[in-house]
């Protein structure tokens, strides 16, 4: 009889397994996000995403949306203003990329909601009013919060 491997699976957007969810070397798949995780031990056990190169694809948003780690968002405000809310409970290195898809952020501003965390060390939402801008936000810590790279 052949052995089979059954991987742990989740179809919940943004779901990442914890240390207690996996045994050392065990693999988990998030079928919604298309991400694969493994528990490793390099002196302290941790769950890491593997093969994460450029697998994430871009998605277009035209109304309020709550982002998840790794999102790549084409934010089209040509029909009106809306808010992209950053992920809750972010971890060091979490990212969200945003592009002014319609070239209309100068006229119809996009708001990036901080979701309780700082943005550039400030406790306020980010108002995007630059036409055709593209930026990546990376989470650092609770003091600095989300850093912005243009």
C-alpha positions in Angstrom: 0.0 0.0 0.0 1.4 3.4 -1.0 1.8 6.2 1.6 -0.1 9.5 0.9 0.6 12.9 2.2 -2.4 15.0 3.3 -1.6 18.7 3.7 -3.4 21.0 6.0 -5.6 23.4 4.1 -7.5 26.7 4.5 -9.7 28.6 2.1 -9.9 31.7 4.3 -8.3 34.8 2.9 -5.2 35.9 4.8 -5.2 32.8 7.1 -1.7 31.9 8.1 -1.0 28.9 10.3 0.5 29.4 13.8 3.3 27.4 15.5 0.7 25.3 17.3 -1.2 24.5 14.0 1.8 22.7 12.4 4.3 20.0 13.4 8.0 20.6 12.5 8.4 20.2 8.7 4.6 19.9 8.1 3.2 21.9 5.2 0.0 23.9 5.0 -1.7 25.5 2.0 -4.0 28.5 1.8 -6.1 27.7 -1.3 -7.7 31.1 -1.3 -4.5 33.1 -1.4 -2.5 30.4 -3.2 0.2 30.4 -0.5 2.2 27.5 1.0 3.6 27.5 4.6 6.1 25.3 6.5 7.1 25.1 10.1 10.9 25.4 10.5 13.3 25.4 13.4 16.4 27.6 13.0 16.9 27.9 16.8 13.4 29.1 17.4 10.4 27.5 15.7 8.4 29.6 13.2 5.9 29.3 10.4 7.2 30.8 7.1 5.7 31.2 3.7 7.7 29.2 1.1 8.0 29.8 -2.7 6.5 33.3 -2.3 8.4 34.9 -5.2 5.9 36.8 -7.4 3.0 34.4 -7.1 0.5 37.1 -5.9 -1.6 38.6 -8.7 -3.1 42.0 -8.9 -6.8 42.7 -8.2 -8.9 45.7 -9.0 -11.0 47.4 -6.3 -13.6 50.2 -6.8 -15.2 50.3 -3.4 -14.3 49.9 0.3 -12.1 46.9 0.9 -10.1 45.4 3.8 -6.6 44.3 2.6 -4.8 41.1 3.6 -1.1 40.6 3.8 0.5 40.4 0.3 -2.4 42.1 -1.5 -1.6 43.9 -4.8 -4.4 46.3 -5.3 -5.3 48.4 -8.4 -7.4 51.1 -6.7 -9.8 52.7 -9.3 -11.5 55.8 -7.8 -12.9 57.0 -11.2 -16.4 56.3 -9.9 -15.8 57.9 -6.5 -13.8 57.9 -3.3 -13.4 54.9 -1.1 -11.2 53.3 1.6 -8.7 50.5 1.5 -8.3 49.4 5.1 -4.9 47.9 6.1 -4.8 44.3 7.6 -5.6 44.0 11.3 -2.9 42.5 13.6 0.0 42.9 11.1 3.4 41.2 11.6 6.9 42.4 10.8 7.3 42.4 7.0 3.6 42.2 6.0 3.0 44.1 2.8 0.2 45.7 0.7 0.8 47.3 -2.7 -1.5 49.9 -4.2 -1.7 51.5 -7.6 -3.9 54.4 -8.8 -5.4 52.3 -11.6 -7.7 54.9 -13.1 -5.3 57.9 -12.7 -7.9 59.7 -10.6 -6.6 59.8 -7.0 -5.9 63.6 -7.4 -9.6 64.2 -8.1 -11.2 61.3 -6.2 -8.8 60.7 -3.2 -8.2 57.1 -2.0 -8.1 56.8 1.8 -5.9 54.1 3.3 -7.4 53.2 6.7 -4.7 52.5 9.3 -6.9 49.9 11.2 -5.5 50.9 14.6 -1.8 50.8 13.6 0.3 53.9 12.8 1.3 54.9 9.3 4.8 56.5 9.1 4.7 56.8 12.9 1.4 58.8 12.8 -1.9 57.8 14.2 -3.9 58.9 11.2 -5.2 57.5 7.9 -3.3 58.1 4.7 -5.0 60.2 2.0 -3.8 59.4 -1.5 -4.2 62.4 -3.8 -1.3 61.9 -6.3 -2.4 60.9 -9.8 -0.9 57.6 -11.1 0.9 56.9 -7.9 2.2 53.5 -7.0 3.4 52.5 -3.5 4.1 49.5 -1.3 3.4 49.6 2.4 5.5 47.3 4.7 4.7 46.8 8.4 7.5 47.4 10.9 6.3 47.7 14.5 3.6 49.3 16.7 5.5 52.6 17.0 6.4 53.2 13.3 3.6 51.1 11.9 3.4 50.9 8.2 6.3 52.3 6.2 5.6 53.6 2.7 7.9 53.0 -0.3 7.1 54.9 -3.5 
